[in-house]
Amino acid sequence: MTESDAFWERIPLRELSDEQWESLCDGCARCCLHKLQDEDTELIHYTNLACKLLDSEKCQCTRYPERQKLIPDCVVLSRSDNDTLSWLPETCAYRLLDEGKTLPNWHPLITGSKESVHEAGISVRGRVLSEEGVHDDDFQDFVIDWIPVTRYE
């Protein structure tokens, strides 16, 4: 990769093309996990329960183009609304760049390999269950500690 290839270092998030925006996603699928927010502390705790549309081996949505129609509370990230990025995992490129940080060395845009996120142990591959059959009231039983607790601001 050359300096000129690092578009994320020279183009603001709001000005990225659709292709550039989508390429920032590292394919970890952490955003597809159910999260619980503590009302008192505002801390967000991740569960190992994944959206029913997630292919947990590929770490990809099986119905990506229509996901919001099928899952009304699925958050579609927007270049123009960066206020919603703070709920994302601390490893997420969208969040990192919004906070003025750089991409991690395992990011596929750095390594040139989509497998690097899995090899680095960042993705949810092999670590999650489908939400199907789990009642909302039981989600707290699935809180995990391998994704750091974060604060939604």
VEXMINU-255593 format. One record per residue (C-alpha): residue number from 1; residue in one letter; x, y, z. Coordinates in nm, 4 decimals, decimal comma. Layout:
REM residues N
ATOM | NUM | A | X | Y | Z
...
***
This chain:
REM residues 153
ATOM | 1 | M | 0,0000 | 0,0000 | 0,0000
ATOM | 2 | T | 0,1258 | 0,3444 | -0,0843
ATOM | 3 | E | 0,0612 | 0,6714 | 0,0959
ATOM | 4 | S | -0,1898 | 0,7712 | -0,1739
ATOM | 5 | D | -0,3869 | 0,4497 | -0,1199
ATOM | 6 | A | -0,4649 | 0,5471 | 0,2398
ATOM | 7 | F | -0,7767 | 0,7461 | 0,1483
ATOM | 8 | W | -0,8967 | 0,7267 | 0,5104
ATOM | 9 | E | -0,6031 | 0,9428 | 0,6175
ATOM | 10 | R | -0,6747 | 1,2250 | 0,3736
ATOM | 11 | I | -1,0512 | 1,2246 | 0,3113
ATOM | 12 | P | -1,2968 | 1,3124 | 0,5917
ATOM | 13 | L | -1,5580 | 1,0444 | 0,6679
ATOM | 14 | R | -1,8384 | 1,2685 | 0,5427
ATOM | 15 | E | -1,6725 | 1,2970 | 0,2004
ATOM | 16 | L | -1,5991 | 0,9290 | 0,1327
ATOM | 17 | S | -1,7513 | 0,7586 | -0,1696
ATOM | 18 | D | -1,9908 | 0,4701 | -0,1064
ATOM | 19 | E | -1,7162 | 0,2236 | -0,2004
ATOM | 20 | Q | -1,4639 | 0,3857 | 0,0356
ATOM | 21 | W | -1,7194 | 0,3986 | 0,3174
ATOM | 22 | E | -1,8089 | 0,0314 | 0,2836
ATOM | 23 | S | -1,4415 | -0,0705 | 0,2624
ATOM | 24 | L | -1,3802 | 0,0726 | 0,6090
ATOM | 25 | C | -1,5843 | -0,2083 | 0,7589
ATOM | 26 | D | -1,3331 | -0,4662 | 0,8811
ATOM | 27 | G | -1,5869 | -0,7499 | 0,8837
ATOM | 28 | C | -1,5671 | -0,8174 | 1,2577
ATOM | 29 | A | -1,9494 | -0,8255 | 1,2962
ATOM | 30 | R | -1,9291 | -0,6890 | 1,6499
ATOM | 31 | C | -2,1904 | -0,4316 | 1,5542
ATOM | 32 | C | -2,4303 | -0,7215 | 1,4852
ATOM | 33 | L | -2,4255 | -0,8304 | 1,8485
ATOM | 34 | H | -2,6969 | -0,7349 | 2,0903
ATOM | 35 | K | -2,5893 | -0,4782 | 2,3452
ATOM | 36 | L | -2,7321 | -0,3809 | 2,6793
ATOM | 37 | Q | -2,6981 | -0,0312 | 2,8179
ATOM | 38 | D | -2,6890 | 0,0337 | 3,1901
ATOM | 39 | E | -2,9375 | 0,3149 | 3,2466
ATOM | 40 | D | -2,7458 | 0,4519 | 3,5456
ATOM | 41 | T | -2,3908 | 0,4486 | 3,4079
ATOM | 42 | E | -2,4727 | 0,4575 | 3,0338
ATOM | 43 | L | -2,2146 | 0,1804 | 2,9876
ATOM | 44 | I | -2,2767 | -0,0541 | 2,6963
ATOM | 45 | H | -2,2242 | -0,4245 | 2,7588
ATOM | 46 | Y | -2,1968 | -0,6624 | 2,4643
ATOM | 47 | T | -2,3622 | -1,0018 | 2,4547
ATOM | 48 | N | -2,2637 | -1,3023 | 2,2461
ATOM | 49 | L | -2,6073 | -1,3006 | 2,0860
ATOM | 50 | A | -2,5951 | -1,2091 | 1,7199
ATOM | 51 | C | -2,8667 | -1,0795 | 1,4926
ATOM | 52 | K | -3,0524 | -1,3652 | 1,3285
ATOM | 53 | L | -2,9392 | -1,2370 | 0,9877
ATOM | 54 | L | -2,5697 | -1,2767 | 1,0678
ATOM | 55 | D | -2,3734 | -1,5590 | 0,9095
ATOM | 56 | S | -2,1415 | -1,6012 | 1,2071
ATOM | 57 | E | -1,8790 | -1,7962 | 1,0126
ATOM | 58 | K | -1,8467 | -1,5370 | 0,7358
ATOM | 59 | C | -1,9207 | -1,2463 | 0,9736
ATOM | 60 | Q | -2,1564 | -1,1025 | 0,7143
ATOM | 61 | C | -2,5225 | -1,0148 | 0,7047
ATOM | 62 | T | -2,7122 | -1,2664 | 0,4951
ATOM | 63 | R | -2,9626 | -1,0003 | 0,3848
ATOM | 64 | Y | -2,7465 | -0,6864 | 0,3864
ATOM | 65 | P | -2,9344 | -0,4762 | 0,1253
ATOM | 66 | E | -3,2711 | -0,5309 | 0,2969
ATOM | 67 | R | -3,1558 | -0,5635 | 0,6578
ATOM | 68 | Q | -3,3319 | -0,2534 | 0,7876
ATOM | 69 | K | -3,6647 | -0,3612 | 0,6379
ATOM | 70 | L | -3,6304 | -0,7030 | 0,8010
ATOM | 71 | I | -3,4823 | -0,5799 | 1,1310
ATOM | 72 | P | -3,6333 | -0,2339 | 1,1949
ATOM | 73 | D | -3,3905 | -0,1484 | 1,4764
ATOM | 74 | C | -3,0834 | -0,2386 | 1,2670
ATOM | 75 | V | -2,8666 | 0,0716 | 1,2650
ATOM | 76 | V | -2,7489 | 0,1751 | 0,9217
ATOM | 77 | L | -2,4357 | 0,3836 | 0,9599
ATOM | 78 | S | -2,4333 | 0,7105 | 0,7741
ATOM | 79 | R | -2,1465 | 0,9333 | 0,6702
ATOM | 80 | S | -2,3551 | 1,2373 | 0,7565
ATOM | 81 | D | -2,4516 | 1,1308 | 1,1089
ATOM | 82 | N | -2,1294 | 1,0648 | 1,2955
ATOM | 83 | D | -2,3039 | 1,1215 | 1,6297
ATOM | 84 | T | -2,4134 | 0,7577 | 1,6226
ATOM | 85 | L | -2,0604 | 0,6159 | 1,5987
ATOM | 86 | S | -1,9761 | 0,6170 | 1,9702
ATOM | 87 | W | -2,1795 | 0,3012 | 2,0381
ATOM | 88 | L | -1,9592 | 0,1040 | 1,7993
ATOM | 89 | P | -1,6796 | -0,1178 | 1,9332
ATOM | 90 | E | -1,3579 | 0,0639 | 2,0164
ATOM | 91 | T | -1,1869 | -0,1324 | 1,7362
ATOM | 92 | C | -1,4297 | -0,0146 | 1,4655
ATOM | 93 | A | -1,2701 | 0,1870 | 1,1838
ATOM | 94 | Y | -1,5665 | 0,4246 | 1,1625
ATOM | 95 | R | -1,5355 | 0,5083 | 1,5296
ATOM | 96 | L | -1,1547 | 0,5222 | 1,5270
ATOM | 97 | L | -1,1413 | 0,7611 | 1,2323
ATOM | 98 | D | -1,4211 | 0,9747 | 1,3757
ATOM | 99 | E | -1,2127 | 1,0067 | 1,6942
ATOM | 100 | G | -0,9046 | 1,1103 | 1,4946
ATOM | 101 | K | -0,7259 | 0,7766 | 1,5425
ATOM | 102 | T | -0,5625 | 0,5486 | 1,2863
ATOM | 103 | L | -0,6612 | 0,2078 | 1,1597
ATOM | 104 | P | -0,5150 | -0,0863 | 1,3516
ATOM | 105 | N | -0,2429 | -0,2911 | 1,1869
ATOM | 106 | W | -0,4753 | -0,5919 | 1,1461
ATOM | 107 | H | -0,7372 | -0,3964 | 0,9474
ATOM | 108 | P | -0,7978 | -0,5469 | 0,6007
ATOM | 109 | L | -0,7233 | -0,2125 | 0,4329
ATOM | 110 | I | -0,3766 | -0,2259 | 0,5916
ATOM | 111 | T | -0,3049 | -0,5977 | 0,5437
ATOM | 112 | G | -0,4788 | -0,6480 | 0,2105
ATOM | 113 | S | -0,6495 | -0,9586 | 0,3516
ATOM | 114 | K | -1,0086 | -0,9943 | 0,4723
ATOM | 115 | E | -0,8875 | -1,2764 | 0,6977
ATOM | 116 | S | -0,6629 | -1,0513 | 0,9077
ATOM | 117 | V | -0,9507 | -0,9386 | 1,1315
ATOM | 118 | H | -1,0250 | -1,3035 | 1,2111
ATOM | 119 | E | -0,6589 | -1,3965 | 1,2560
ATOM | 120 | A | -0,6197 | -1,1077 | 1,5014
ATOM | 121 | G | -0,9085 | -1,2431 | 1,7109
ATOM | 122 | I | -1,1170 | -0,9281 | 1,6621
ATOM | 123 | S | -1,4122 | -1,0823 | 1,4808
ATOM | 124 | V | -1,7021 | -1,2711 | 1,6341
ATOM | 125 | R | -1,6289 | -1,5824 | 1,4272
ATOM | 126 | G | -1,6746 | -1,8925 | 1,6428
ATOM | 127 | R | -1,7776 | -1,6906 | 1,9486
ATOM | 128 | V | -2,1468 | -1,6100 | 1,9100
ATOM | 129 | L | -2,4938 | -1,7585 | 1,9135
ATOM | 130 | S | -2,7998 | -1,6556 | 1,7164
ATOM | 131 | E | -3,0575 | -1,4483 | 1,8988
ATOM | 132 | E | -3,3293 | -1,6808 | 1,7722
ATOM | 133 | G | -3,5128 | -1,8515 | 2,0540
ATOM | 134 | V | -3,3700 | -1,6255 | 2,3247
ATOM | 135 | H | -3,6208 | -1,4042 | 2,5012
ATOM | 136 | D | -3,5238 | -1,0361 | 2,5417
ATOM | 137 | D | -3,5488 | -1,0689 | 2,9191
ATOM | 138 | D | -3,2707 | -1,3300 | 2,9113
ATOM | 139 | F | -3,0154 | -1,1239 | 2,7153
ATOM | 140 | Q | -2,8348 | -1,0261 | 3,0376
ATOM | 141 | D | -2,7397 | -1,3934 | 3,0767
ATOM | 142 | F | -2,5268 | -1,3632 | 2,7614
ATOM | 143 | V | -2,3110 | -1,0620 | 2,8512
ATOM | 144 | I | -1,9483 | -1,1180 | 2,7495
ATOM | 145 | D | -1,6173 | -0,9735 | 2,8635
ATOM | 146 | W | -1,4079 | -1,0188 | 2,5466
ATOM | 147 | I | -1,5342 | -0,6898 | 2,4046
ATOM | 148 | P | -1,4551 | -0,3948 | 2,6319
ATOM | 149 | V | -1,7431 | -0,2165 | 2,7981
ATOM | 150 | T | -1,7876 | 0,1250 | 2,6439
ATOM | 151 | R | -1,9887 | 0,4380 | 2,7138
ATOM | 152 | Y | -2,2432 | 0,5699 | 2,4665
ATOM | 153 | E | -2,2040 | 0,9459 | 2,4407
***
